[in-house]
């Protein structure tokens, strides 16, 4: 487990390097087409500032997007005590606890580290899960906190957003500001530059998807190890198969934070899903039952 946490921290640096490389590629393309190398520095600088702001404020944005409301122990003793007991077991600070008024069973975790973490559950999850299943689901979310997945997710979210915004801005600038381009630019290099600008956000999203899916498996394993009851988590996932439906407030930007995908089913959402299939997660839990 400690190796997984250390790997996540190393991957944070690697992910940032990859995303900065993509942003640098966009900057190169723009500077080549306009013959102004200073533009690339401005693009990289603005992207990094944007990512840093996202790192510190994205969790608040995610909470606002989901409609989650903070609670104290007196508001919902059952959920609060589950989270509190798990925090004691894991030896980390108790996260802030939120509830989402939504009949769809789901939960999420966000924040930048265990000291600034938030966990939330929907009213639908509280209604259909028994105590052991609720503990298993929240142990999964606490696993994201313990493993620093929440930090990686926040950084990836910020940088993917930055790349998308910059690419969109540059494409618009190319379309509506074409007269300012360097007329001596090679047509082949211009084509390469345009391809880079179009592909960069797609590559960034694919990287984010791969990161999110692997972290779901890791959080399942972490939750099962914490409770020593992998079957409870498997049964909770089976209930999601039975009762799961899209949440009332949906956003592709925050979908990767949830226990299960909150989006409407469909080919595009399945193709770009941040979550592995529920049946695969259940099979892994039951296939490794004796190892937890």
QUIBELGI-V324341 format. One record per pair of residues at least 24 apart in sequence whose ideal C-beta (glycine too) atoms are under 10 Angstrom apart, sorted by the first residue. I is the first residue (numbers start at 1). J is the second residue. D is the distance in whole Angstrom. If there is no record, write none. Layout:
i=I j=J d=D
i=I j=J d=D
This chain:
i=1 j=143 d=9
i=1 j=146 d=8
i=1 j=147 d=8
i=1 j=218 d=9
i=1 j=221 d=9
i=1 j=222 d=7
i=1 j=225 d=7
i=1 j=226 d=10
i=4 j=143 d=10
i=4 j=146 d=9
i=4 j=147 d=6
i=4 j=148 d=9
i=4 j=149 d=10
i=4 j=215 d=10
i=4 j=218 d=6
i=4 j=221 d=8
i=4 j=222 d=8
i=5 j=146 d=7
i=5 j=147 d=5
i=5 j=148 d=6
i=5 j=149 d=10
i=5 j=218 d=10
i=5 j=222 d=9
i=6 j=148 d=9
i=7 j=147 d=9
i=7 j=148 d=10
i=7 j=218 d=9
i=8 j=146 d=10
i=8 j=147 d=5
i=8 j=148 d=5
i=8 j=149 d=6
i=8 j=150 d=10
i=8 j=151 d=8
i=8 j=152 d=6
i=8 j=211 d=10
i=8 j=215 d=8
i=8 j=218 d=8
i=9 j=147 d=10
i=9 j=148 d=6
i=9 j=151 d=8
i=9 j=152 d=9
i=11 j=148 d=9
i=11 j=149 d=10
i=11 j=152 d=6
i=11 j=155 d=10
i=11 j=156 d=10
i=11 j=211 d=8
i=11 j=214 d=10
i=11 j=215 d=10
i=12 j=148 d=7
i=12 j=151 d=6
i=12 j=152 d=5
i=12 j=154 d=10
i=12 j=155 d=6
i=12 j=156 d=9
i=13 j=155 d=10
i=14 j=152 d=10
i=15 j=152 d=6
i=15 j=155 d=6
i=15 j=156 d=6
i=15 j=159 d=8
i=15 j=204 d=10
i=15 j=207 d=7
i=15 j=208 d=9
i=15 j=211 d=7
i=16 j=48 d=9
i=16 j=51 d=8
i=16 j=152 d=10
i=16 j=155 d=6
i=16 j=156 d=9
i=16 j=158 d=10
i=16 j=159 d=7
i=18 j=156 d=10
i=18 j=159 d=9
i=18 j=203 d=9
i=18 j=204 d=8
i=18 j=207 d=6
i=19 j=47 d=8
i=19 j=48 d=10
i=19 j=51 d=8
i=19 j=155 d=8
i=19 j=156 d=8
i=19 j=158 d=9
i=19 j=159 d=4
i=19 j=160 d=8
i=19 j=162 d=8
i=19 j=163 d=7
i=19 j=200 d=9
i=19 j=203 d=10
i=19 j=204 d=6
i=19 j=207 d=8
i=19 j=208 d=9
i=20 j=44 d=7
i=20 j=47 d=8
i=20 j=48 d=7
i=20 j=51 d=9
i=20 j=159 d=8
i=20 j=162 d=10
i=20 j=163 d=10
i=21 j=200 d=10
i=22 j=47 d=9
i=22 j=159 d=8
i=22 j=160 d=10
i=22 j=162 d=10
i=22 j=163 d=6
i=22 j=166 d=10
i=22 j=167 d=9
i=22 j=196 d=9
i=22 j=199 d=9
i=22 j=200 d=5
i=22 j=201 d=8
i=22 j=203 d=6
i=22 j=204 d=6
i=22 j=207 d=9
i=23 j=47 d=4
i=23 j=48 d=8
i=23 j=50 d=10
i=23 j=51 d=9
i=23 j=159 d=8
i=23 j=162 d=7
i=23 j=163 d=6
i=23 j=166 d=7
i=23 j=167 d=10
i=23 j=200 d=8
i=23 j=204 d=9
i=24 j=200 d=10
i=25 j=163 d=10
i=25 j=192 d=10
i=25 j=193 d=9
i=25 j=196 d=5
i=25 j=197 d=9
i=25 j=199 d=9
i=25 j=200 d=6
i=25 j=203 d=9
i=26 j=163 d=7
i=26 j=166 d=6
i=26 j=167 d=6
i=26 j=169 d=10
i=26 j=170 d=6
i=26 j=193 d=9
i=26 j=196 d=6
i=26 j=197 d=6
i=26 j=199 d=10
i=26 j=200 d=5
i=26 j=201 d=9
i=27 j=166 d=9
i=27 j=170 d=9
i=27 j=196 d=10
i=28 j=192 d=10
i=28 j=193 d=8
i=28 j=196 d=8
i=29 j=167 d=10
i=29 j=170 d=8
i=29 j=174 d=10
i=29 j=189 d=9
i=29 j=190 d=9
i=29 j=192 d=7
i=29 j=193 d=3
i=29 j=194 d=7
i=29 j=195 d=9
i=29 j=196 d=5
i=29 j=197 d=6
i=29 j=200 d=9
i=30 j=166 d=9
i=30 j=169 d=10
i=30 j=170 d=6
i=30 j=173 d=8
i=30 j=174 d=8
i=30 j=181 d=10
i=30 j=193 d=7
i=30 j=196 d=9
i=30 j=197 d=8
i=31 j=182 d=10
i=31 j=193 d=9
i=32 j=181 d=10
i=32 j=182 d=8
i=32 j=185 d=7
i=32 j=186 d=9
i=32 j=189 d=6
i=32 j=190 d=8
i=32 j=192 d=9
i=32 j=193 d=6
i=32 j=196 d=10
i=33 j=170 d=9
i=33 j=173 d=10
i=33 j=174 d=7
i=33 j=178 d=10
i=33 j=180 d=9
i=33 j=181 d=5
i=33 j=182 d=7
i=33 j=185 d=6
i=33 j=189 d=8
i=33 j=190 d=6
i=33 j=193 d=5
i=33 j=194 d=8
i=33 j=197 d=9
i=34 j=170 d=10
i=34 j=173 d=9
i=34 j=174 d=9
i=34 j=177 d=9
i=34 j=180 d=6
i=34 j=181 d=6
i=34 j=182 d=6
i=34 j=185 d=9
i=34 j=193 d=10
i=35 j=180 d=9
i=35 j=181 d=8
i=35 j=182 d=4
i=35 j=183 d=9
i=35 j=184 d=8
i=35 j=185 d=7
i=36 j=180 d=9
i=36 j=182 d=8
i=39 j=170 d=9
i=39 j=173 d=10
i=43 j=162 d=10
i=43 j=166 d=6
i=43 j=169 d=9
i=43 j=170 d=8
i=44 j=162 d=10
i=44 j=166 d=9
i=46 j=162 d=8
i=46 j=165 d=9
i=46 j=166 d=7
i=46 j=169 d=10
i=47 j=158 d=9
i=47 j=159 d=7
i=47 j=161 d=10
i=47 j=162 d=4
i=47 j=163 d=7
i=47 j=165 d=8
i=47 j=166 d=6
i=48 j=158 d=10
i=48 j=159 d=9
i=48 j=162 d=8
i=49 j=162 d=9
i=50 j=158 d=7
i=50 j=159 d=8
i=50 j=161 d=7
i=50 j=162 d=4
i=50 j=163 d=10
i=50 j=165 d=7
i=50 j=166 d=9
i=51 j=154 d=9
i=51 j=155 d=7
i=51 j=156 d=10
i=51 j=157 d=9
i=51 j=158 d=4
i=51 j=159 d=5
i=51 j=160 d=9
i=51 j=161 d=8
i=51 j=162 d=5
i=51 j=163 d=10
i=52 j=155 d=9
i=52 j=158 d=8
i=52 j=162 d=10
i=53 j=158 d=7
i=53 j=162 d=10
i=54 j=154 d=7
i=54 j=155 d=8
i=54 j=156 d=10
i=54 j=157 d=6
i=54 j=158 d=3
i=54 j=159 d=8
i=54 j=160 d=9
i=54 j=161 d=6
i=54 j=162 d=8
i=55 j=112 d=6
i=55 j=151 d=8
i=55 j=154 d=5
i=55 j=155 d=6
i=55 j=157 d=9
i=55 j=158 d=6
i=55 j=159 d=9
i=56 j=112 d=7
i=56 j=116 d=9
i=56 j=154 d=9
i=56 j=158 d=9
i=57 j=112 d=10
i=57 j=154 d=9
i=57 j=158 d=9
i=58 j=110 d=8
i=58 j=111 d=9
i=58 j=112 d=8
i=58 j=153 d=9
i=58 j=154 d=5
i=58 j=155 d=9
i=58 j=157 d=6
i=58 j=158 d=6
i=58 j=161 d=9
i=58 j=253 d=9
i=58 j=254 d=9
i=58 j=257 d=10
i=59 j=96 d=10
i=59 j=109 d=10
i=59 j=110 d=4
i=59 j=111 d=5
i=59 j=112 d=7
i=59 j=116 d=7
i=59 j=117 d=8
i=59 j=118 d=6
i=59 j=150 d=8
i=59 j=153 d=10
i=59 j=154 d=7
i=59 j=157 d=10
i=59 j=257 d=9
i=60 j=110 d=9
i=60 j=111 d=10
i=60 j=118 d=9
i=61 j=110 d=9
i=61 j=157 d=9
i=61 j=251 d=10
i=61 j=253 d=8
i=61 j=254 d=8
i=62 j=108 d=8
i=62 j=109 d=10
i=62 j=110 d=5
i=62 j=111 d=9
i=62 j=118 d=8
i=62 j=120 d=9
i=62 j=153 d=9
i=62 j=154 d=9
i=62 j=157 d=8
i=62 j=251 d=9
i=62 j=253 d=8
i=62 j=254 d=5
i=62 j=256 d=10
i=62 j=257 d=6
i=62 j=258 d=10
i=63 j=96 d=9
i=63 j=98 d=7
i=63 j=100 d=9
i=63 j=108 d=9
i=63 j=110 d=7
i=63 j=111 d=10
i=63 j=118 d=6
i=63 j=120 d=7
i=63 j=254 d=9
i=63 j=257 d=10
i=64 j=249 d=10
i=64 j=254 d=10
i=65 j=249 d=7
i=65 j=250 d=9
i=65 j=251 d=5
i=65 j=253 d=7
i=65 j=254 d=5
i=65 j=257 d=10
i=66 j=98 d=8
i=66 j=100 d=6
i=66 j=102 d=8
i=66 j=106 d=9
i=66 j=108 d=7
i=66 j=110 d=9
i=66 j=120 d=7
i=66 j=122 d=9
i=66 j=247 d=8
i=66 j=248 d=10
i=66 j=249 d=6
i=66 j=250 d=9
i=66 j=251 d=8
i=66 j=254 d=6
i=66 j=257 d=8
i=66 j=258 d=9
i=66 j=262 d=8
i=67 j=98 d=10
i=67 j=99 d=10
i=67 j=100 d=6
i=67 j=101 d=7
i=67 j=102 d=8
i=67 j=120 d=10
i=67 j=122 d=10
i=67 j=247 d=9
i=67 j=248 d=8
i=67 j=249 d=5
i=68 j=96 d=10
i=68 j=97 d=10
i=68 j=98 d=4
i=68 j=99 d=7
i=68 j=100 d=5
i=68 j=101 d=9
i=68 j=102 d=9
i=68 j=108 d=8
i=68 j=110 d=9
i=68 j=118 d=8
i=68 j=119 d=10
i=68 j=120 d=5
i=68 j=121 d=9
i=68 j=122 d=9
i=68 j=249 d=9
i=69 j=98 d=6
i=69 j=99 d=6
i=69 j=100 d=8
i=69 j=101 d=7
i=69 j=120 d=9
i=70 j=96 d=6
i=70 j=97 d=7
i=70 j=98 d=5
i=70 j=99 d=8
i=70 j=118 d=9
i=70 j=120 d=9
i=71 j=96 d=9
i=71 j=97 d=5
i=71 j=98 d=7
i=71 j=99 d=5
i=71 j=120 d=9
i=71 j=121 d=10
i=72 j=97 d=8
i=73 j=97 d=8
i=75 j=99 d=8
i=76 j=121 d=9
i=76 j=123 d=9
i=76 j=126 d=7
i=78 j=126 d=7
i=78 j=131 d=8
i=78 j=134 d=7
i=79 j=107 d=10
i=79 j=119 d=9
i=79 j=120 d=9
i=79 j=121 d=6
i=79 j=125 d=9
i=79 j=126 d=6
i=79 j=134 d=7
i=79 j=138 d=8
i=81 j=135 d=10
i=82 j=119 d=10
i=82 j=121 d=9
i=82 j=126 d=10
i=82 j=131 d=8
i=82 j=134 d=6
i=82 j=135 d=5
i=82 j=136 d=10
i=82 j=137 d=9
i=82 j=138 d=5
i=82 j=139 d=9
i=82 j=142 d=9
i=83 j=119 d=6
i=83 j=120 d=10
i=83 j=121 d=9
i=83 j=134 d=10
i=83 j=135 d=9
i=83 j=138 d=6
i=83 j=139 d=10
i=83 j=141 d=8
i=83 j=142 d=7
i=85 j=135 d=8
i=85 j=138 d=9
i=85 j=139 d=10
i=86 j=119 d=9
i=86 j=135 d=7
i=86 j=138 d=6
i=86 j=139 d=6
i=86 j=141 d=9
i=86 j=142 d=5
i=86 j=143 d=9
i=86 j=145 d=9
i=86 j=146 d=9
i=86 j=223 d=9
i=86 j=226 d=7
i=86 j=227 d=8
i=87 j=114 d=9
i=87 j=117 d=9
i=87 j=119 d=9
i=87 j=138 d=10
i=87 j=142 d=7
i=87 j=145 d=9
i=87 j=146 d=9
i=89 j=139 d=8
i=89 j=142 d=9
i=89 j=226 d=6
i=89 j=227 d=9
i=90 j=114 d=9
i=90 j=139 d=9
i=90 j=142 d=6
i=90 j=143 d=9
i=90 j=145 d=8
i=90 j=146 d=5
i=90 j=222 d=9
i=90 j=226 d=6
i=91 j=146 d=9
i=92 j=117 d=8
i=92 j=142 d=8
i=92 j=145 d=7
i=92 j=146 d=6
i=93 j=117 d=8
i=93 j=145 d=9
i=94 j=119 d=9
i=94 j=142 d=10
i=95 j=119 d=5
i=95 j=120 d=9
i=95 j=138 d=10
i=95 j=141 d=9
i=95 j=142 d=8
i=95 j=145 d=6
i=95 j=150 d=9
i=96 j=120 d=9
i=97 j=121 d=8
i=97 j=138 d=9
i=98 j=122 d=10
i=99 j=123 d=6
i=99 j=125 d=9
i=99 j=126 d=8
i=100 j=124 d=9
i=100 j=125 d=9
i=100 j=247 d=8
i=100 j=248 d=9
i=100 j=249 d=8
i=100 j=258 d=10
i=100 j=262 d=10
i=101 j=248 d=9
i=101 j=249 d=10
i=102 j=245 d=10
i=102 j=246 d=10
i=102 j=247 d=5
i=102 j=248 d=5
i=102 j=249 d=7
i=102 j=262 d=9
i=103 j=127 d=8
i=103 j=128 d=9
i=103 j=243 d=9
i=103 j=245 d=8
i=103 j=247 d=9
i=103 j=248 d=8
i=104 j=240 d=9
i=104 j=243 d=8
i=104 j=244 d=7
i=104 j=245 d=5
i=104 j=246 d=7
i=104 j=247 d=5
i=104 j=248 d=7
i=104 j=249 d=10
i=104 j=250 d=10
i=104 j=258 d=10
i=104 j=260 d=9
i=104 j=262 d=7
i=105 j=129 d=7
i=105 j=133 d=10
i=105 j=137 d=8
i=105 j=236 d=8
i=105 j=239 d=7
i=105 j=240 d=6
i=105 j=242 d=9
i=105 j=243 d=6
i=105 j=244 d=6
i=105 j=245 d=9
i=105 j=247 d=10
i=105 j=259 d=8
i=105 j=260 d=8
i=106 j=137 d=9
i=106 j=240 d=8
i=106 j=244 d=8
i=106 j=245 d=10
i=106 j=246 d=10
i=106 j=247 d=6
i=106 j=257 d=10
i=106 j=258 d=5
i=106 j=259 d=6
i=106 j=260 d=6
i=106 j=261 d=9
i=106 j=262 d=6
i=107 j=134 d=9
i=107 j=137 d=5
i=107 j=138 d=7
i=107 j=140 d=8
i=107 j=141 d=5
i=107 j=236 d=10
i=107 j=257 d=9
i=107 j=258 d=7
i=107 j=259 d=4
i=107 j=260 d=8
i=108 j=141 d=7
i=108 j=144 d=9
i=108 j=150 d=10
i=108 j=254 d=8
i=108 j=255 d=9
i=108 j=256 d=9
i=108 j=257 d=4
i=108 j=258 d=5
i=108 j=259 d=7
i=108 j=260 d=10
i=108 j=262 d=8
i=109 j=138 d=9
i=109 j=140 d=9
i=109 j=141 d=4
i=109 j=142 d=7
i=109 j=143 d=8
i=109 j=144 d=4
i=109 j=145 d=6
i=109 j=146 d=10
i=109 j=149 d=8
i=109 j=150 d=6
i=109 j=153 d=9
i=109 j=219 d=8
i=109 j=257 d=7
i=109 j=258 d=9
i=109 j=259 d=9
i=110 j=141 d=10
i=110 j=144 d=9
i=110 j=145 d=9
i=110 j=149 d=10
i=110 j=150 d=6
i=110 j=153 d=7
i=110 j=154 d=7
i=110 j=157 d=9
i=110 j=254 d=8
i=110 j=257 d=5
i=110 j=258 d=10
i=111 j=144 d=9
i=111 j=145 d=7
i=111 j=148 d=10
i=111 j=150 d=5
i=111 j=151 d=8
i=111 j=153 d=9
i=111 j=154 d=8
i=112 j=148 d=9
i=112 j=150 d=7
i=112 j=151 d=5
i=112 j=153 d=10
i=112 j=154 d=6
i=112 j=155 d=9
i=113 j=145 d=8
i=113 j=148 d=7
i=113 j=150 d=7
i=113 j=151 d=6
i=113 j=154 d=10
i=114 j=142 d=9
i=114 j=145 d=5
i=114 j=146 d=7
i=114 j=147 d=10
i=114 j=148 d=8
i=114 j=150 d=8
i=114 j=151 d=9
i=115 j=145 d=10
i=116 j=145 d=10
i=116 j=150 d=9
i=116 j=151 d=10
i=116 j=154 d=10
i=117 j=141 d=9
i=117 j=142 d=8
i=117 j=144 d=9
i=117 j=145 d=5
i=117 j=146 d=9
i=117 j=150 d=6
i=117 j=151 d=10
i=118 j=145 d=9
i=118 j=150 d=9
i=118 j=257 d=10
i=119 j=144 d=9
i=119 j=145 d=7
i=119 j=150 d=10
i=120 j=257 d=9
i=120 j=258 d=9
i=120 j=259 d=10
i=121 j=259 d=9
i=122 j=247 d=7
i=122 j=248 d=10
i=122 j=258 d=9
i=122 j=259 d=9
i=122 j=262 d=9
i=124 j=243 d=7
i=124 j=244 d=9
i=124 j=245 d=9
i=124 j=247 d=9
i=125 j=236 d=9
i=125 j=239 d=9
i=125 j=240 d=9
i=125 j=243 d=9
i=125 j=259 d=8
i=125 j=260 d=10
i=127 j=243 d=9
i=128 j=236 d=9
i=128 j=239 d=6
i=128 j=240 d=9
i=128 j=242 d=9
i=128 j=243 d=6
i=129 j=232 d=9
i=129 j=235 d=9
i=129 j=236 d=6
i=129 j=239 d=7
i=129 j=240 d=10
i=129 j=243 d=10
i=130 j=232 d=8
i=130 j=235 d=9
i=130 j=236 d=9
i=130 j=239 d=10
i=131 j=232 d=9
i=132 j=227 d=8
i=132 j=229 d=6
i=132 j=231 d=9
i=132 j=232 d=4
i=132 j=233 d=9
i=132 j=235 d=8
i=132 j=236 d=9
i=133 j=229 d=9
i=133 j=231 d=10
i=133 j=232 d=5
i=133 j=233 d=8
i=133 j=234 d=9
i=133 j=235 d=6
i=133 j=236 d=4
i=133 j=237 d=9
i=133 j=238 d=10
i=133 j=239 d=7
i=134 j=232 d=9
i=134 j=236 d=8
i=135 j=223 d=9
i=135 j=226 d=9
i=135 j=227 d=6
i=135 j=229 d=8
i=135 j=232 d=7
i=135 j=233 d=9
i=135 j=236 d=9
i=136 j=220 d=9
i=136 j=223 d=6
i=136 j=224 d=8
i=136 j=226 d=9
i=136 j=227 d=6
i=136 j=229 d=6
i=136 j=230 d=8
i=136 j=231 d=9
i=136 j=232 d=4
i=136 j=233 d=4
i=136 j=234 d=8
i=136 j=235 d=8
i=136 j=236 d=5
i=136 j=237 d=9
i=136 j=285 d=10
i=137 j=223 d=8
i=137 j=232 d=9
i=137 j=233 d=7
i=137 j=236 d=5
i=137 j=237 d=9
i=137 j=239 d=10
i=137 j=240 d=9
i=137 j=259 d=6
i=137 j=260 d=9
i=138 j=223 d=8
i=138 j=226 d=10
i=138 j=227 d=9
i=138 j=236 d=10
i=138 j=259 d=9
i=139 j=219 d=9
i=139 j=220 d=10
i=139 j=222 d=7
i=139 j=223 d=4
i=139 j=224 d=8
i=139 j=225 d=9
i=139 j=226 d=4
i=139 j=227 d=5
i=139 j=228 d=10
i=139 j=229 d=9
i=139 j=232 d=9
i=139 j=233 d=7
i=140 j=216 d=8
i=140 j=218 d=10
i=140 j=219 d=5
i=140 j=220 d=6
i=140 j=221 d=9
i=140 j=222 d=7
i=140 j=223 d=4
i=140 j=224 d=8
i=140 j=226 d=9
i=140 j=227 d=9
i=140 j=233 d=6
i=140 j=236 d=8
i=140 j=237 d=9
i=140 j=259 d=6
i=140 j=281 d=10
i=141 j=219 d=7
i=141 j=222 d=10
i=141 j=223 d=8
i=141 j=257 d=9
i=141 j=258 d=9
i=141 j=259 d=7
i=142 j=219 d=9
i=142 j=222 d=8
i=142 j=223 d=7
i=142 j=226 d=7
i=143 j=215 d=9
i=143 j=216 d=10
i=143 j=218 d=7
i=143 j=219 d=4
i=143 j=220 d=8
i=143 j=221 d=8
i=143 j=222 d=3
i=143 j=223 d=5
i=143 j=224 d=9
i=143 j=225 d=8
i=143 j=226 d=7
i=144 j=215 d=7
i=144 j=216 d=9
i=144 j=218 d=9
i=144 j=219 d=5
i=144 j=222 d=8
i=144 j=223 d=9
i=144 j=257 d=8
i=144 j=259 d=9
i=145 j=219 d=9
i=145 j=222 d=10
i=146 j=219 d=9
i=146 j=222 d=6
i=146 j=223 d=10
i=146 j=226 d=8
i=147 j=215 d=7
i=147 j=218 d=6
i=147 j=219 d=7
i=147 j=221 d=10
i=147 j=222 d=6
i=148 j=215 d=10
i=149 j=211 d=9
i=149 j=212 d=9
i=149 j=214 d=10
i=149 j=215 d=4
i=149 j=216 d=9
i=149 j=218 d=7
i=149 j=219 d=6
i=149 j=222 d=9
i=149 j=256 d=10
i=149 j=257 d=10
i=150 j=215 d=10
i=150 j=257 d=8
i=152 j=208 d=10
i=152 j=211 d=6
i=152 j=212 d=9
i=152 j=215 d=7
i=153 j=208 d=8
i=153 j=211 d=8
i=153 j=212 d=7
i=153 j=215 d=7
i=153 j=254 d=10
i=153 j=256 d=6
i=153 j=257 d=6
i=153 j=274 d=9
i=154 j=257 d=9
i=155 j=211 d=10
i=156 j=204 d=8
i=156 j=205 d=10
i=156 j=207 d=7
i=156 j=208 d=5
i=156 j=209 d=10
i=156 j=211 d=6
i=156 j=212 d=8
i=156 j=256 d=8
i=157 j=208 d=7
i=157 j=212 d=10
i=157 j=253 d=7
i=157 j=254 d=8
i=157 j=256 d=7
i=157 j=257 d=9
i=159 j=204 d=7
i=159 j=207 d=9
i=159 j=208 d=9
i=160 j=201 d=7
i=160 j=203 d=10
i=160 j=204 d=5
i=160 j=205 d=6
i=160 j=207 d=8
i=160 j=208 d=5
i=160 j=209 d=10
i=160 j=253 d=9
i=160 j=256 d=10
i=161 j=201 d=10
i=161 j=204 d=9
i=161 j=253 d=7
i=162 j=201 d=10
i=162 j=204 d=9
i=163 j=197 d=10
i=163 j=200 d=5
i=163 j=201 d=5
i=163 j=202 d=10
i=163 j=203 d=9
i=163 j=204 d=5
i=163 j=205 d=9
i=164 j=200 d=9
i=164 j=201 d=5
i=164 j=202 d=10
i=164 j=204 d=7
i=164 j=205 d=8
i=164 j=253 d=10
i=165 j=201 d=9
i=166 j=197 d=9
i=166 j=200 d=8
i=166 j=201 d=9
i=167 j=196 d=9
i=167 j=197 d=5
i=167 j=198 d=7
i=167 j=199 d=9
i=167 j=200 d=6
i=167 j=201 d=5
i=167 j=202 d=9
i=167 j=204 d=9
i=168 j=197 d=9
i=168 j=201 d=8
i=169 j=197 d=10
i=170 j=194 d=9
i=170 j=196 d=10
i=170 j=197 d=5
i=170 j=198 d=10
i=170 j=200 d=10
i=171 j=197 d=6
i=171 j=198 d=8
i=202 j=272 d=10
i=205 j=252 d=9
i=205 j=272 d=7
i=205 j=274 d=10
i=206 j=272 d=8
i=208 j=256 d=7
i=208 j=272 d=9
i=208 j=274 d=7
i=209 j=256 d=8
i=209 j=271 d=9
i=209 j=272 d=6
i=209 j=273 d=7
i=209 j=274 d=6
i=209 j=275 d=9
i=210 j=274 d=10
i=211 j=256 d=8
i=211 j=274 d=9
i=212 j=255 d=9
i=212 j=256 d=4
i=212 j=257 d=9
i=212 j=273 d=9
i=212 j=274 d=4
i=212 j=275 d=7
i=212 j=276 d=9
i=213 j=256 d=9
i=213 j=273 d=8
i=213 j=274 d=7
i=213 j=275 d=7
i=213 j=276 d=5
i=213 j=277 d=10
i=213 j=280 d=10
i=214 j=276 d=9
i=215 j=256 d=9
i=215 j=274 d=9
i=215 j=275 d=10
i=216 j=256 d=9
i=216 j=258 d=10
i=216 j=259 d=9
i=216 j=260 d=9
i=216 j=261 d=10
i=216 j=274 d=8
i=216 j=275 d=6
i=216 j=276 d=6
i=216 j=280 d=10
i=216 j=281 d=7
i=217 j=276 d=7
i=217 j=280 d=8
i=217 j=281 d=7
i=217 j=284 d=6
i=217 j=285 d=10
i=219 j=259 d=9
i=219 j=281 d=10
i=220 j=259 d=10
i=220 j=276 d=9
i=220 j=281 d=6
i=220 j=282 d=9
i=220 j=284 d=7
i=220 j=285 d=6
i=220 j=288 d=10
i=221 j=284 d=8
i=221 j=285 d=8
i=221 j=288 d=8
i=221 j=291 d=9
i=221 j=292 d=7
i=222 j=292 d=10
i=223 j=259 d=10
i=223 j=285 d=9
i=223 j=292 d=9
i=224 j=284 d=10
i=224 j=285 d=6
i=224 j=288 d=8
i=224 j=289 d=8
i=224 j=291 d=9
i=224 j=292 d=4
i=225 j=291 d=9
i=225 j=292 d=5
i=226 j=292 d=9
i=227 j=292 d=9
i=228 j=292 d=6
i=229 j=289 d=10
i=229 j=292 d=8
i=230 j=282 d=10
i=230 j=284 d=9
i=230 j=285 d=5
i=230 j=286 d=7
i=230 j=287 d=10
i=230 j=288 d=7
i=230 j=289 d=5
i=230 j=290 d=9
i=230 j=291 d=9
i=230 j=292 d=5
i=231 j=285 d=8
i=231 j=286 d=7
i=231 j=289 d=7
i=231 j=292 d=10
i=232 j=285 d=10
i=233 j=281 d=8
i=233 j=282 d=9
i=233 j=285 d=6
i=233 j=286 d=10
i=233 j=292 d=10
i=234 j=278 d=10
i=234 j=281 d=8
i=234 j=282 d=5
i=234 j=283 d=9
i=234 j=284 d=9
i=234 j=285 d=5
i=234 j=286 d=6
i=234 j=289 d=9
i=235 j=282 d=9
i=235 j=285 d=10
i=236 j=260 d=10
i=236 j=282 d=10
i=236 j=285 d=10
i=237 j=278 d=5
i=237 j=279 d=9
i=237 j=280 d=10
i=237 j=281 d=6
i=237 j=282 d=5
i=237 j=285 d=8
i=238 j=278 d=8
i=238 j=279 d=9
i=238 j=282 d=6
i=240 j=278 d=6
i=240 j=281 d=10
i=240 j=282 d=10
i=241 j=277 d=10
i=241 j=278 d=5
i=241 j=279 d=8
i=241 j=282 d=8
i=244 j=278 d=8
